[in-house]
């Protein structure tokens, strides 16, 4: 069984409130994208995007606060993590659509779970959803160190905030991806939520196809490469916009669960490393041989010619 919380519950609630207060401020100040990556929430009007991020943050804060009341919150999170995450996404999606679209839609949990983006997030459930909570309970949690040690020996408040930023943005992306696939055939839906440029069916379909393509590239190429290189890409909320960053994270245990296509990506990376090393060695030996030829053979020849010239001048 996982150890219980290290921080007193009053300290936990205060820390949780402080982190989410700063997150709410960043959401309200600006949420313009500050990188070249395509985000699902880029489809939304600015105010609608802010509303989705705010609802996601609010529901996540409520979930964390409720878990603090459990006798052993870490163990509860470990056992029920997937169910908690799916319910969080479901409730947030229903609340967002009810507020923005004006219609109370009941989201089918099984259908949500089958969504490609949801499947992708569930495979990263530990690092995405559970570890930030463990780190909130204990800044030196074993679950945190297992992934981030030795680069990060403990979780600072700013680093914890960055992990929660990433979780909130991924929840919002997941909801929009699910909505795009399931509800966007309704023009009134697009008219209510989406930016003006995506009211055109052509522009919308192009954006949708780019989203799906980018997600598949992320699943089949980017993620396996990041796992192999012990990297983890996160989104960060800033006052100036949404940024992305690559941090160290040891998730080598996930390599065994990759699909054959994803493993092919790693094999290609290994082959590339092998070929580059051999090419570097070949170039090194060629340049070393050329340097030897120039300094010894050509140098001696020039020396002999020069001495011949000198001897000729003496006569």
ABEGO torsion letter per residue (X at the ends): XBBBBABBAAAAAAAAAAAAAAAAAAAAABABBABABBBAAAABBAAAAAAAAAAAAAAAAAAAAAAAABABAAAAAAAAAAAAAAAAAAAAAAAAAAAAAGBBBBBBAAAAAABAAAAAAAAAAAAAAAAAAAAAABAABAAAAAAAOAABABBBAAAAAAAAAAAAAAAAAAAAAAAAAAAAABAAAAAAABBAAAABAAAAAAAAAAAAAAAAAAAAAAAAAAAAAGBBBBBBBBAAEBBBBBBBBBAAAAAAABBAAAAAAAAAAAAAAAAAAAAAAAAAAAAAAAAAAAAAAAAAAAAAAAAAAAAAAAX
